[in-house]
Amino acid sequence: SGPEAQLGVLKVRPPLEPQAECNGSCFRRPLYALPEPGATKLWECSGCRAQNFKISDEVCRQCGSKSPSLLAREDCERRRQERERRHQEKARAEREENGTLTMDDMRLAYEEGIDLDPFK
């Protein structure tokens, strides 16, 4: 219906809805946004004293220090592992006194002996 159609050239139509301008920074914008004044979900970094971090961030983005909640979780896990290790050592000592060592006890003693060998 015009000179374009006669030449075989397709007429370009604009999209029905305008395309929203979106680039990669749109997805990262919340990561760099400052919290609202009076926000309760902040923690103060012990390394650089920055206060603009959310509780969900476990490591300071400025200096790399760990958050207090992450330090508390790691300390709790370390204490739990220490308690478990002491319990296993106590049970192993009782089995040794009774003469009822298991194959796991023998394997562990063998591995500890190899670790002590200076001529590896």
C-alpha positions as CSV (number, residue, x, y, z in Angstrom):
1,S,0.0,0.0,0.0
2,G,2.7,2.4,-0.9
3,P,6.2,2.5,-2.4
4,E,7.7,0.4,0.5
5,A,5.3,-2.5,-0.2
6,Q,6.1,-2.4,-3.9
7,L,9.9,-2.6,-3.2
8,G,9.5,-5.5,-0.8
9,V,10.8,-3.5,2.2
10,L,9.0,-4.3,5.5
11,K,7.8,-1.3,7.4
12,V,9.1,-1.3,11.0
13,R,6.4,-0.7,13.6
14,P,7.2,0.7,17.1
15,P,6.6,-1.9,19.9
16,L,3.2,-1.9,21.5
17,E,4.6,-0.9,24.9
18,P,7.8,1.2,25.4
19,Q,10.8,-0.9,26.5
20,A,11.9,-0.1,30.0
21,E,15.5,1.0,30.3
22,C,17.2,-1.6,32.5
23,N,20.9,-2.3,32.8
24,G,23.0,-4.4,35.2
25,S,23.2,-1.7,37.8
26,C,19.4,-1.9,38.4
27,F,19.9,-5.4,39.9
28,R,22.7,-4.2,42.2
29,R,21.1,-1.0,43.3
30,P,19.8,-2.3,46.7
31,L,23.3,-3.6,47.6
32,Y,24.7,0.0,47.5
33,A,21.7,1.8,48.9
34,L,22.1,3.4,52.3
35,P,19.8,2.2,55.0
36,E,17.0,4.4,56.3
37,P,17.9,6.5,59.4
38,G,16.9,4.6,62.5
39,A,17.0,1.2,60.8
40,T,17.4,-1.5,63.4
41,K,19.0,-4.1,61.1
42,L,22.5,-2.6,61.2
43,W,25.8,-3.8,62.7
44,E,28.9,-1.9,63.4
45,C,32.1,-3.3,61.9
46,S,34.8,-3.9,64.5
47,G,37.6,-3.2,62.0
48,C,36.6,0.1,60.2
49,R,33.6,1.1,62.4
50,A,31.3,1.4,59.4
51,Q,27.6,1.2,60.3
52,N,25.9,0.9,56.9
53,F,25.6,-2.9,56.7
54,K,22.6,-5.1,56.9
55,I,22.4,-8.0,59.3
56,S,22.2,-10.3,56.4
57,D,25.7,-9.3,55.3
58,E,28.1,-11.6,57.2
59,V,31.3,-9.9,56.1
60,C,32.2,-6.2,56.0
61,R,32.4,-5.0,52.4
62,Q,34.9,-2.3,53.3
63,C,37.5,-4.2,55.3
64,G,36.5,-7.9,55.3
65,S,35.8,-8.2,59.1
66,K,33.1,-10.7,60.2
67,S,29.8,-9.7,61.6
68,P,29.1,-10.3,65.3
69,S,26.4,-12.8,64.4
70,L,28.8,-14.8,62.2
71,L,31.5,-14.7,64.9
72,A,28.9,-16.0,67.5
73,R,27.8,-18.8,65.1
74,E,31.4,-19.8,64.5
75,D,32.2,-19.8,68.2
76,C,29.1,-21.9,69.0
77,E,30.1,-24.4,66.3
78,R,33.7,-24.6,67.6
79,R,32.4,-25.2,71.1
80,R,30.0,-27.9,69.9
81,Q,32.9,-29.7,68.0
82,E,35.1,-29.4,71.1
83,R,32.4,-30.9,73.3
84,E,31.9,-33.8,70.8
85,R,35.6,-34.4,70.6
86,R,36.0,-34.5,74.4
87,H,33.0,-36.9,74.7
88,Q,34.6,-39.2,72.1
89,E,37.9,-39.2,73.9
90,K,36.2,-40.0,77.2
91,A,34.3,-42.9,75.6
92,R,37.5,-44.2,74.0
93,A,39.4,-44.0,77.3
94,E,36.6,-46.0,79.0
95,R,36.7,-48.6,76.3
96,E,40.5,-48.8,76.7
97,E,40.1,-49.4,80.4
98,N,37.5,-52.1,79.9
99,G,39.5,-53.7,77.1
100,T,36.7,-53.3,74.5
101,L,38.4,-51.2,71.9
102,T,36.7,-51.1,68.5
103,M,38.3,-51.1,65.0
104,D,37.6,-47.4,64.8
105,D,39.7,-46.9,67.9
106,M,42.5,-48.9,66.5
107,R,42.3,-47.0,63.2
108,L,42.4,-43.7,65.0
109,A,45.4,-44.8,67.1
110,Y,47.2,-45.9,64.0
111,E,46.5,-42.6,62.2
112,E,47.7,-40.6,65.2
113,G,50.9,-42.7,65.3
114,I,51.5,-42.0,61.6
115,D,51.0,-38.3,62.3
116,L,53.6,-38.4,65.0
117,D,56.2,-40.2,62.8
118,P,59.0,-37.6,62.0
119,F,60.4,-39.8,59.2
120,K,57.5,-39.6,56.8
